[in-house]
């Protein structure tokens, strides 16, 4: 879900030295169904449903023009309920810190980013779990550029990465395709497609958080708008839905974020 706050004002681009990009975001996730082994959508047993409220901070800071520090830290309230059980959990989820280095920039931009995933801010034994409860690392390539359709400017971004956790959680291939086009001078239409594919099955399981799986496939679509509130302040809002998956909940929700550039 963190990928929902990735945007085309950062992405493959890097912030200038001393400059920063900040996103304050909120998203709601809800599900009462799941994708089975054959990608068929089925209801949870015993009338189960799950929701997760996520409030967080995403930051990029320019250590130099070509090297950025990156931070993402969510605060999560999750709840599981069925006829036999009820559980609620609140706290900081898995955080990420990383470095992004810009490798090439002319008509298009290419960057590489390394992330460290840390689970240190929550009790990993309390359900619904707020994360996998173990550390991980991720490396990813990012591409981006501008496209002009006549006089209309649009921007695209592509990311592909490999994430590895230390322990029983499956390795993941993660990808993002994003496109934004200006409708007016201050309004953009934004579309993001992102997915996760497990490379192998793991032994990890969480009985009350259907977002955490032993091994799965997920494909999510998120249309949105981006509105320029004032100079270097933007409002980003939309909805998302899981359109394909395997061994994972089939969820949907909405999101809203404020973007600031300094």
N, C-alpha and C positions, 0 to 999 in steps of 0.2 A: 504493500500500500504506500510505502514511502515514495515510490516512483510517481505518484500522482502530483507531487509538488515539484518535480523536475520541470523546468520551464525553458523557453527559448531566449530568455534574457541571460541565462547562464549556459547550461548545457555544455557543448564543446568549447564555447568561448570562455576566456578567463577574465577576471576582473583586473583592472590596472593596479599597479603598486599602490598600496594604501587605500584602495577602493573596496567597497563591500556590496554584496547583494544579500538581502535578508527577506525571508518569507515566513510570515506567521500564518499557520494553516490549521484548519479544522476539517475533519471528515467523519461521516457516520457510515458504518457498515452494518448491514442487517441481512440475515439469512435464516430460512427455515427448511432449506433443501440442500442437497449435495449431488455432485457428480460421482457415480459409482465407477467400478473398474472398466465398464464399457462406455463411459461418458453419458450414460442415461441419467436424467434428473429425477431424483427420488426425495420424498419428504423424510425428515429425521424421524427416528422411532420415538414413540411416546409423546408426540406433539412437541418435540424440542424446537427451540429457536435460540438465536444468538445475536447479540448486537455489540458493537464496539464503538465508543466515542474516542476520537483521537485529536488531541490538541498538541501542536508542536512548533518547534523553531528549526528553520533551515538557514545556514549561514555559509557564505563564501567570502573569503578575505584575501586580498592580493598581497602575498609576501613579495612578489615581484610581478612584472607585467605578464610573465609566462608561467608563474607558479602560484597556485592558490591553496589555501587551507580551507577544508570543507567540514562542516559539522551538521549533523541532523539528530535531534533529540525529541521523541514523542512522549507525551503524557497520555495515558490510556485508562479509560473506564470500560470494562467489559462485563457482560452478564450472560449467563447460560440459564435456561429454564426449560423444564419438561414436567410431566406429571409426577416424576419420582424425585426430582432434584432441583435445587436452585443454588446458584453461586454467583458472586460478584467480586470483582477485583479492581483495585485502583492503584496506579503508580506509574513510574517511568518505565517505558518499554526498552527494547534493544536500541542502543544508540550507535551512531556511526561517526567516525572521524577519518579524514583522508586528506590526500594531496592530489591535486590535478596539475599536470604539466602540459602546456600547449606545445605540440610538436611541429605544427605547420599551419600557416595562415596566409592565404591569398584570396582567391575567389571562394574557397571553402576552408573550413577550420577542422583540424584533427588534434585530438588531445588524448592523453592517457590518465587514468585515475586509479589510485590504490586506496582502498578503504579497510579500516579495522572495525569490526562489529563487536561491541562490548555489552555484556548483560549484567553489569555490576550494581545497578540501581534498583533491583527488585528481588523479591523472594521467588526463586525459581520453582518452589514446591507448592505454591498456592495456586488454586484453580479459580477461574479460567486463567491459564498461564499467560503472562504478558509477553513472552518470547520463548525462544528455545533454551535459554539459560546457559549457553556456552558461547565462547568466543569464536569469531570467524574472520576470514580475510576475503577480499574481493579485488580483482583487477578488471578494468573495462576500458574499451576504446570508445571514443565519442567523435561523431562527425556532425557537421552543421554547415549551413550556408543560406544565402539569400537567393530567391527566385523572383523575377519581375514578369508578371503577366500583363503585358502592355505597360501601363503606368501603375499597376497595383502591385505592391510589395507583399511577398510572402516569405516565410522562413521555415526551414525543415531541420529536424534533428534526428539522429540515429545513435543508439547506444547498444552495445553488446558486451556482456561481462560474464565472468565465471566466479562463483562464490563457493568457498569451501569452509565448512565448519569443523571445529576440533571435537570429534566425538561421534555420536550415533546419528546425527542429522545428515540427510542426503546432500551431495553436492548439487549446485544449481547453475544452469545456464539462464541468464536473465537478459531481456532485450526490451527496447523502447523504440517506437516509431512515432514521431510527433510532427505536426504541421500546423502552421498558423498563418492566416491571411487577413490583411487589413480590409475591413468592411467600410470603415470611415477612418478619419485621421486619428480618432481616439478609441476606436472599437475594433477588436479582432475576433475572428472565429478560430477556435483552437481545437484540434483533435489529437488525441493520444491513444495509441494502442500499445499495451505492454503485456509481457508474458513471462512465465517462469516454467522451465522444464527441469525435472529432476534427472540427474545423470545416473543415479542408482537409487535403490531403496535403502532407507535407514531403519534403525530400531526405535527411534524416538516416537513417542505417542503422547497425546494430550486428550483425555476423555471429554473435556468440557470446552475446548477451544478448537472448533472445526477448521480454523485457518492454519493450524499447525498439523502437518501430515508426515507420514513415513516416506512418502514419495508421490509426486503428483505432477500434473500438467495444468496450467492456468493461462487463459487468454482473456484480457479485459479491454473494454473500449470506454473511453471517457471524452465525450464532447463537452466543450466549455466556451465561455467568452472571456476576453481580457479587456478591461476598460481602464483607460488612463484617467485616474482621478485628478492628478496634478502632475507637475513635472517630476519624473522619477518615482511616482507612486502609482501602483496599479492594483486593480481588483480582479481576481481570477476566480471564477465560479462555474460549476457545472455538476454533472452527475456521471456515474459509471455503473457498469453492469458486467458480470462475468458471462461471456457468450460461449465459452467452451472450457472444459476441464476434465480431469480424471482424478479420483481419490481426493476430492477437495470440496468444500462447501461452494454452493452457487449463490453468490451474494450480489448486492446492489447497494447504492447509497448516493450521497451527494457530498460536495466539498466546496469550501470557500477559503481563499487565502488573500492576504495583502502582501504585495511585493514592494520592497524599498531598495533603491540604489543610491549609494553615497559616493 
